[in-house]
Amino acid sequence: MDFPFPNLVGHQEVRVRLGGISRQRVYQLTNRADFPRPVAQLAQGRVWLADEVEAWCLARGRP
């Protein structure tokens, strides 16, 4: 039985999605109360569902 894996993004993917903003700015944005909650905390850092991050970007006019 195959289970679909969710599409996950980390800080670097969020950074690229937002136009190559600084790592510090990504940290600030991902710590905001309105940013999606991470689905996991890994040794490399937090990860989010890509669809939730995409929806957050679009809701703020970031195409």
N, C-alpha and C positions, 0 to 999 in steps of 0.2 A: 504494500500500500504506500503510495507516494503522498507526502504531506507538503503543501506549498510553503516555502520559506518566505517570511515577510521581508520586504525590501527595507533594509536598515541603513542609516547614515550616522556618521560620527562627526566630530568637529570639522575635519578637513572638508567633508562633503558639504556641510552647512556653509562653510567659508566660501567654497567655489560657487554654490547655489546663489549666494548673496553678492556675487560679483568680485570675489577675491578680497573681501574685507580683512582686516587684521585679525590675528588670533585673539588679541585682547578684546576686540569688538565682538567676536563670536562668543567669547566667554560671557561678556556683559549681556548679550541678547539671550543666550541660552539659560541664564539665571533669572530672567524676568518671569514674573508670575503668569504672564499670558503666553509664554512659549510652551509648546507641548512638553509633557513630562517624559523623561527618558524611560525606555522600556527595560534597560539593563545598564548596569555599571560594570564594565570590564576592566582588565588591567590597563588597557589603552585609553580608557575613559568612558564617558557615557555614550549611549547610542539611542537613536530615536527612530520611530517609524517614518519612512520617507514621505508617505502620503500626508501625515500630520504636519510635517515640516513644510511641505509644498502648500498645503492649505493655509498655514500660518503666513507664509510669504505672500500668497495671492491676496489674502484678506487685508494685507497692509500695502497693497499696490506695488509689490515687487515682482514684476513679471518673470 
